[in-house]
Amino acid sequence: MAFVITSPCINEKSGECVEVCPVDCIEEGKDMFYIDPDICIDCGACEAVCPVEAIYMEDDVPEEESKFITTNREFFENR
């Protein structure tokens, strides 16, 4: 299970999450950051520093934000 970045990050891109990630699994996309689910170690460091509360454990992503589970995965599959 990995953390997932959701819609509050769109056009925010503060970057605190990238700075604290110990495994460098967060990358910047065109309009938001994305977490690589295959690299994420579920440490929670990114969630704790997100200024817009956009990061959730995959199982805790609100239903209305569930498409971002796929969006994060596809970002890394399609590069």
HELIX and SHEET records of a PDB file:
HELIX    1   1 SER A    7  CYS A    9  5                                   3    
HELIX    2   2 GLU A   16  VAL A   20  1                                   5    
HELIX    3   3 ALA A   45  VAL A   49  1                                   5    
HELIX    4   4 GLU A   58  ASP A   60  5                                   3    
HELIX    5   5 GLU A   63  GLU A   65  5                                   3    
HELIX    6   6 LYS A   67  GLU A   77  1                                  11    
SHEET    1   A 2 PHE A   3  ILE A   5  0                                        
SHEET    2   A 2 ILE A  55  MET A  57 -1                                        
SHEET    1   B 2 ILE A  26  GLU A  28  0                                        
SHEET    2   B 2 PHE A  33  ILE A  35 -1                                        
END                                                                             
